[in-house]
Amino acid sequence: MTHFSHEEISKLEHLYKINLINSCSGFKSANLIGTKSGDGIENVAIFRSVTHVGSEPPLLGVFMRPTTVARNTYDNIKETGFYTLNHVHESIVSEAHHTSAKYDKQISEFDVTSLKSEYKPGIHVPFVATAPVQMHMEFVEEYNIKANGTILIIGKIKALFIQDNLLESDGFVNLSKGNVATINGLDGYAIPKLKERHAYQRPKTTINTQ
Amino acid sequence: MTHFSHEEISKLEHLYKINLINSCSGFKSANLIGTKSGDGIENVAIFRSVTHVGSEPPLLGVFMRPTTVARNTYDNIKETGFYTLNHVHESIVSEAHHTSAKYDKQISEFDVTSLKSEYKPGIHVPFVATAPVQMHMEFVEEYNIKANGTILIIGKIKALFIQDNLLESDGFVNLSKGNVATINGLDGYAIPKLKERHAYQRPKTTINTQ
């Protein structure tokens, strides 16, 4: 196996290092976060760190680095209190990835990509049209991560929209039926196909101590 | 699309709800966390919430619910300050999933599954043998998430071990070459195959405002 110590990692060339560390944690979720500024400018940006935090109440977390392209997203969430989470379908991977580009001035990524915004009754933040899973999120709280200055945003699922054929009888959302992407590192995309579901695990009655 | 409001979600039957909310955030990483208690009992448990937090320094986060099976993992991390993260190879999905079973007494999952512990020079916490990616992690800090009582653990990568054929020339760790699993929900496993890598994105010079 190839081995990197902490000291070796710290001395790596920047691009090599961010590729390495961004891809070593495992496969990541691919979500487009839709927001709107107080003066009505739409924003959509890709995030790779949306994580399940709890089911009761339904909470999701996402890490943001406020000095990067995420700035507009963070500011808009704090200004309006709401955002949307939209899954990246196979057909929009390239356009979703382009939302990571850093534009000098505040533009709407809906204007510079083929992504289309969609509004739903009573909800003032934009969804990404045709996304197989869409969520209306309400900001709950934030944590400043001292170790590196990132911010963890915790949000509550206010409304959940799921393409009908993805939802199975026990509540399981079959993401591979929706051709939803997963991300490897900063720029690698895969469309996983579900292999198997495993039963709820109970202790084995005969312990094999070998 | 099927629609669930926040109120409807809160009234769902428990198992339906945890399937729904655990699978709606997107594909998740599959990591086995290895620890050892102060009195030497090994522990290994599967986690679905390991997330990239930053590259400089190299930091990863994971959410734990201290009232569940994660209790031993959390206690051991707090007691010793160290843990390992190990990716789930296709061949150990069933055994990795079994580590989510709740045993009454403190047992080592290495004794009740076919997972084998592996020790490396100078490191006192157990790795999972044959995992394509293994990391030695040092506890940095924790955050108590007020919204639901979970705990976010932030850890620093002390050492990173990667199966040679996964590491590409620019630092990218090609997880699909390692047949690494991703998780959908609580119990769905897929082995993604990388489709494409996209270039670093710069602003488009001609803005299409349509």
Chai-1 contact restraints between the chains, C-beta under 6 A:
chainA,res_idxA,chainB,res_idxB,connection_type,confidence,min_distance_angstrom,max_distance_angstrom,comment,restraint_id
A,M1,B,F161,contact,1.0,0.0,6.0,A-B,restraint_1
A,M1,B,I162,contact,1.0,0.0,6.0,A-B,restraint_2
A,M1,B,Q163,contact,1.0,0.0,6.0,A-B,restraint_3
A,T2,B,I162,contact,1.0,0.0,6.0,A-B,restraint_4
A,T2,B,D164,contact,1.0,0.0,6.0,A-B,restraint_5
A,T2,B,L167,contact,1.0,0.0,6.0,A-B,restraint_6
A,H3,B,F161,contact,1.0,0.0,6.0,A-B,restraint_7
A,F4,B,L160,contact,1.0,0.0,6.0,A-B,restraint_8
A,S5,B,A159,contact,1.0,0.0,6.0,A-B,restraint_9
A,H6,B,K158,contact,1.0,0.0,6.0,A-B,restraint_10
A,I9,B,P58,contact,1.0,0.0,6.0,A-B,restraint_11
A,Y16,B,G171,contact,1.0,0.0,6.0,A-B,restraint_12
A,K17,B,S55,contact,1.0,0.0,6.0,A-B,restraint_13
A,I18,B,S55,contact,1.0,0.0,6.0,A-B,restraint_14
A,N19,B,D170,contact,1.0,0.0,6.0,A-B,restraint_15
A,N19,B,G171,contact,1.0,0.0,6.0,A-B,restraint_16
A,N19,B,F172,contact,1.0,0.0,6.0,A-B,restraint_17
A,L20,B,G171,contact,1.0,0.0,6.0,A-B,restraint_18
A,I21,B,S55,contact,1.0,0.0,6.0,A-B,restraint_19
A,I21,B,P58,contact,1.0,0.0,6.0,A-B,restraint_20
A,N22,B,H52,contact,1.0,0.0,6.0,A-B,restraint_21
A,S23,B,F172,contact,1.0,0.0,6.0,A-B,restraint_22
A,S23,B,V173,contact,1.0,0.0,6.0,A-B,restraint_23
A,C24,B,V133,contact,1.0,0.0,6.0,A-B,restraint_24
A,C24,B,L160,contact,1.0,0.0,6.0,A-B,restraint_25
A,C24,B,V173,contact,1.0,0.0,6.0,A-B,restraint_26
A,S25,B,S29,contact,1.0,0.0,6.0,A-B,restraint_27
A,S25,B,V50,contact,1.0,0.0,6.0,A-B,restraint_28
A,S25,B,H52,contact,1.0,0.0,6.0,A-B,restraint_29
A,S25,B,L60,contact,1.0,0.0,6.0,A-B,restraint_30
A,G26,B,S29,contact,1.0,0.0,6.0,A-B,restraint_31
A,G26,B,N31,contact,1.0,0.0,6.0,A-B,restraint_32
A,G26,B,H87,contact,1.0,0.0,6.0,A-B,restraint_33
A,F27,B,F27,contact,1.0,0.0,6.0,A-B,restraint_34
A,F27,B,S29,contact,1.0,0.0,6.0,A-B,restraint_35
A,F27,B,T182,contact,1.0,0.0,6.0,A-B,restraint_36
A,F27,B,P192,contact,1.0,0.0,6.0,A-B,restraint_37
A,S29,B,S25,contact,1.0,0.0,6.0,A-B,restraint_38
A,S29,B,G26,contact,1.0,0.0,6.0,A-B,restraint_39
A,S29,B,F27,contact,1.0,0.0,6.0,A-B,restraint_40
A,N31,B,G26,contact,1.0,0.0,6.0,A-B,restraint_41
A,S49,B,T51,contact,1.0,0.0,6.0,A-B,restraint_42
A,V50,B,S25,contact,1.0,0.0,6.0,A-B,restraint_43
A,T51,B,S49,contact,1.0,0.0,6.0,A-B,restraint_44
A,T51,B,T51,contact,1.0,0.0,6.0,A-B,restraint_45
A,H52,B,N22,contact,1.0,0.0,6.0,A-B,restraint_46
A,H52,B,S25,contact,1.0,0.0,6.0,A-B,restraint_47
A,V53,B,F63,contact,1.0,0.0,6.0,A-B,restraint_48
A,V53,B,T150,contact,1.0,0.0,6.0,A-B,restraint_49
A,G54,B,N148,contact,1.0,0.0,6.0,A-B,restraint_50
A,G54,B,T150,contact,1.0,0.0,6.0,A-B,restraint_51
A,S55,B,K17,contact,1.0,0.0,6.0,A-B,restraint_52
A,S55,B,I18,contact,1.0,0.0,6.0,A-B,restraint_53
A,S55,B,I21,contact,1.0,0.0,6.0,A-B,restraint_54
A,P58,B,I9,contact,1.0,0.0,6.0,A-B,restraint_55
A,P58,B,I21,contact,1.0,0.0,6.0,A-B,restraint_56
A,L59,B,A147,contact,1.0,0.0,6.0,A-B,restraint_57
A,L59,B,N148,contact,1.0,0.0,6.0,A-B,restraint_58
A,L60,B,S25,contact,1.0,0.0,6.0,A-B,restraint_59
A,F63,B,V53,contact,1.0,0.0,6.0,A-B,restraint_60
A,H87,B,G26,contact,1.0,0.0,6.0,A-B,restraint_61
A,H97,B,H198,contact,1.0,0.0,6.0,A-B,restraint_62
A,H98,B,Q201,contact,1.0,0.0,6.0,A-B,restraint_63
A,S100,B,Q201,contact,1.0,0.0,6.0,A-B,restraint_64
A,A101,B,Q201,contact,1.0,0.0,6.0,A-B,restraint_65
A,A101,B,R202,contact,1.0,0.0,6.0,A-B,restraint_66
A,A101,B,P203,contact,1.0,0.0,6.0,A-B,restraint_67
A,Y103,B,P203,contact,1.0,0.0,6.0,A-B,restraint_68
A,D111,B,T209,contact,1.0,0.0,6.0,A-B,restraint_69
A,V112,B,K204,contact,1.0,0.0,6.0,A-B,restraint_70
A,V112,B,I207,contact,1.0,0.0,6.0,A-B,restraint_71
A,V133,B,C24,contact,1.0,0.0,6.0,A-B,restraint_72
A,V140,B,A147,contact,1.0,0.0,6.0,A-B,restraint_73
A,E141,B,A147,contact,1.0,0.0,6.0,A-B,restraint_74
A,Y143,B,Y143,contact,1.0,0.0,6.0,A-B,restraint_75
A,A147,B,L59,contact,1.0,0.0,6.0,A-B,restraint_76
A,A147,B,V140,contact,1.0,0.0,6.0,A-B,restraint_77
A,A147,B,E141,contact,1.0,0.0,6.0,A-B,restraint_78
A,A147,B,I154,contact,1.0,0.0,6.0,A-B,restraint_79
A,N148,B,G54,contact,1.0,0.0,6.0,A-B,restraint_80
A,N148,B,L59,contact,1.0,0.0,6.0,A-B,restraint_81
A,T150,B,V53,contact,1.0,0.0,6.0,A-B,restraint_82
A,T150,B,G54,contact,1.0,0.0,6.0,A-B,restraint_83
A,I154,B,A147,contact,1.0,0.0,6.0,A-B,restraint_84
A,K158,B,H6,contact,1.0,0.0,6.0,A-B,restraint_85
A,A159,B,S5,contact,1.0,0.0,6.0,A-B,restraint_86
A,L160,B,F4,contact,1.0,0.0,6.0,A-B,restraint_87
A,L160,B,C24,contact,1.0,0.0,6.0,A-B,restraint_88
A,F161,B,M1,contact,1.0,0.0,6.0,A-B,restraint_89
A,F161,B,H3,contact,1.0,0.0,6.0,A-B,restraint_90
A,I162,B,T2,contact,1.0,0.0,6.0,A-B,restraint_91
A,Q163,B,M1,contact,1.0,0.0,6.0,A-B,restraint_92
A,D164,B,T2,contact,1.0,0.0,6.0,A-B,restraint_93
A,L167,B,T2,contact,1.0,0.0,6.0,A-B,restraint_94
A,D170,B,N19,contact,1.0,0.0,6.0,A-B,restraint_95
A,G171,B,Y16,contact,1.0,0.0,6.0,A-B,restraint_96
A,G171,B,N19,contact,1.0,0.0,6.0,A-B,restraint_97
A,G171,B,L20,contact,1.0,0.0,6.0,A-B,restraint_98
A,F172,B,N19,contact,1.0,0.0,6.0,A-B,restraint_99
A,F172,B,S23,contact,1.0,0.0,6.0,A-B,restraint_100
A,F172,B,G185,contact,1.0,0.0,6.0,A-B,restraint_101
A,V173,B,S23,contact,1.0,0.0,6.0,A-B,restraint_102
A,V173,B,C24,contact,1.0,0.0,6.0,A-B,restraint_103
A,L175,B,N184,contact,1.0,0.0,6.0,A-B,restraint_104
A,T182,B,F27,contact,1.0,0.0,6.0,A-B,restraint_105
A,T182,B,T182,contact,1.0,0.0,6.0,A-B,restraint_106
A,T182,B,P192,contact,1.0,0.0,6.0,A-B,restraint_107
A,N184,B,L175,contact,1.0,0.0,6.0,A-B,restraint_108
A,G185,B,F172,contact,1.0,0.0,6.0,A-B,restraint_109
A,D187,B,R197,contact,1.0,0.0,6.0,A-B,restraint_110
A,D187,B,H198,contact,1.0,0.0,6.0,A-B,restraint_111
A,G188,B,L194,contact,1.0,0.0,6.0,A-B,restraint_112
A,G188,B,R197,contact,1.0,0.0,6.0,A-B,restraint_113
A,Y189,B,K195,contact,1.0,0.0,6.0,A-B,restraint_114
A,Y189,B,E196,contact,1.0,0.0,6.0,A-B,restraint_115
A,A190,B,P192,contact,1.0,0.0,6.0,A-B,restraint_116
A,A190,B,K193,contact,1.0,0.0,6.0,A-B,restraint_117
A,A190,B,L194,contact,1.0,0.0,6.0,A-B,restraint_118
A,A190,B,K195,contact,1.0,0.0,6.0,A-B,restraint_119
A,I191,B,K195,contact,1.0,0.0,6.0,A-B,restraint_120
A,P192,B,F27,contact,1.0,0.0,6.0,A-B,restraint_121
A,P192,B,T182,contact,1.0,0.0,6.0,A-B,restraint_122
A,P192,B,A190,contact,1.0,0.0,6.0,A-B,restraint_123
A,P192,B,P192,contact,1.0,0.0,6.0,A-B,restraint_124
A,K193,B,A190,contact,1.0,0.0,6.0,A-B,restraint_125
A,L194,B,G188,contact,1.0,0.0,6.0,A-B,restraint_126
A,L194,B,A190,contact,1.0,0.0,6.0,A-B,restraint_127
A,K195,B,Y189,contact,1.0,0.0,6.0,A-B,restraint_128
A,K195,B,A190,contact,1.0,0.0,6.0,A-B,restraint_129
A,K195,B,I191,contact,1.0,0.0,6.0,A-B,restraint_130
A,E196,B,Y189,contact,1.0,0.0,6.0,A-B,restraint_131
A,R197,B,D187,contact,1.0,0.0,6.0,A-B,restraint_132
A,R197,B,G188,contact,1.0,0.0,6.0,A-B,restraint_133
A,H198,B,H97,contact,1.0,0.0,6.0,A-B,restraint_134
A,H198,B,D187,contact,1.0,0.0,6.0,A-B,restraint_135
A,Q201,B,H98,contact,1.0,0.0,6.0,A-B,restraint_136
A,Q201,B,S100,contact,1.0,0.0,6.0,A-B,restraint_137
A,Q201,B,A101,contact,1.0,0.0,6.0,A-B,restraint_138
A,R202,B,A101,contact,1.0,0.0,6.0,A-B,restraint_139
A,P203,B,A101,contact,1.0,0.0,6.0,A-B,restraint_140
A,P203,B,Y103,contact,1.0,0.0,6.0,A-B,restraint_141
A,K204,B,V112,contact,1.0,0.0,6.0,A-B,restraint_142
A,I207,B,V112,contact,1.0,0.0,6.0,A-B,restraint_143
A,T209,B,D111,contact,1.0,0.0,6.0,A-B,restraint_144
